Amino acid sequence: MAIRLQFLGGVRTVTGSMHLVESETAKVLLDCGLFQGRRDEFYERNSKFTFCPRQIDALILSHAHIDHCGNIPSLVKQGLRCKIFCTHATRDLTKLMLEDSGKIQEEDIRYVNKINRRLGLPLRKPLYTRQEALRAAKRRFQVISYNQQICVAKNIFLTLYDAGHILGSAIVVLDIQEAQHKVRIGYAVDLGRKNLPMLNDPHMPSGLDYLIVESTYGGRIHSPIQEAKNKLRDSIIRTIERKGKIIIPAFSLERTQEVLYFLSELVREQQIPLIPIYVDSPLATEITEVFKYHHIYMNTKTQKAIEAGRSPFEFLHLHFIRDQKQSKALNTEKRPMVIIAGSGMCESGRILHHLKNNIEDSRNTILIVGFMAQDTLGRRIVERQRYVKIFGIEYELNAEVVIVDAFSAHADREELVELIGRCMPLKNIFLVHGEMDQCKALADVLTQNNMPAYIPSWREQVILA
């Protein structure tokens, strides 16, 4: 039997990453992300697997973003018994992310079933509950360090390299040594950028035969990361002069911590006036504690700053809010302040309350620091629609909207070409984790640079050796 690779998720889209590597003696799964889509498709895609979970010999987790780890509870419910290999930071972050995912699904289903009862429609169940997520998070995680090779299944050896994407993220390398075949596979989904705050640059492995790589921004060029800090500074100063508030919708994992990093620099460099800065998110607060604990995964500059008492997560006038009453109290405060809250696309969570109370005041600023998907409240704000609905009520968008697109933690086209070039020569490069236009754009530029490129289809299987 040959060595096979099957693309089971995160193909021609940026959601639900999952790939199966199968040799003569073992089956190894790369990631098990949650596919996001309309409710029926979400349940259908995430609850059914083309393989028997009980037969998987090892699950390798590249990082803790929910589109890479979020469907592990479904695997466990259906019989997964193998170890889950990842870095220490990824393990701790994944536990928080899975619990939150289960909680959100329970809340969503409660809302849907209220409507279904009224309409006489069948009641639905969540894909998994918070308790099921917690049970999955207690499975047999085995943490390994970067650059450490271990045997994860018969004749299959794993090494993780720093991907520079989020805390603890990894480029996965599998060395498969069957009797007649020897194959080295790299899995670089997702890849970070150079000079990101806190993180090291991606460490690309050598000697690969095949590379599975993301193409999220395969056709785009990012603004310099320093631009994010400058725009943040200018927006805060401008809003304070109007005696307004700065409202920042941000994902709890990585984006909130990146914003805090720049805010801490601006405060210490006295580039902005001293005003209260609130992180209004229990999940972001928990995740930030994990960042503090795992600072060894950060770059040398950040580690030295922390050791010298200049932690980006501990500075003057920074407050973390868990309690709901404290969160609500911010709405009656009239003084200038910065409020960072989730969700990142403004679809749920405490950010909705802050937007409801501040969006109609022209003194305030809504600072967008991440991608806003189509048909979300965040996208409508980005498009500066005159009226937007929050909790079913229409509000006039009078607040200033500032879009900072330099925060992306994904490599852009030029960075991807450079990073992939370091791995050459390669027998083939499989482009995943990108919308089709971005995949094609990256494939074209790789071909122009004499590098092989292939865009697989969902569930397609290829023979590697």
GIHU-V510831 format. One line per field, one symbol per residue. psi: psi as a letter, one per 20 degrees, with the letter a starting at -180 (. if undefined). burial: # if it has 24 or more other C-alpha atoms within 12 Angstrom, else .. A space follows every 50 residues. Layout:
psi->???
burial->???
This chain:
psi->prpqppoiqkpkrkqlppqpppahirpppoqmqpppaqgghggghiipqi rohhiphqppohrjqhjhiijghhgghjjpirqoprrgggghhhgghggh gggghggghggghgghghikqqqrqqgqrghhghghijampoqqrqjppq pirpjpppppqpikgrpjqqppppopnrgiqopoppomnrparqkqphqq qqnprrkqgqppqrkglijqpqqqhhhggghgghgggghhhikaqopopq qhoggghgghghghghghjkiqqoqpopomogghgghhhggghkihirrg ggghgghjjlpijnrpjppppgphghghhhhipiqqrpopqrrhjkirah hgghghiihioihrpoopjrpoqqkqhghhghilqhpqppkjppqpnhqp pppojjipjqqagghgggghhhiqqqhqoooalqqhhhgggggghgghjk pqpporrpjqpqph.
burial->..#####################..###########......#.###.#. #.#.########################.##################### ######.##................#####.###.####.######...# ###########################....################### ######.###############..##.#############...####### #################....#####################.######. .##..#....#####..####.....#..##....############### ###########.##########....######.....###....###### #####################.##.###########.#########.... ########...#.##
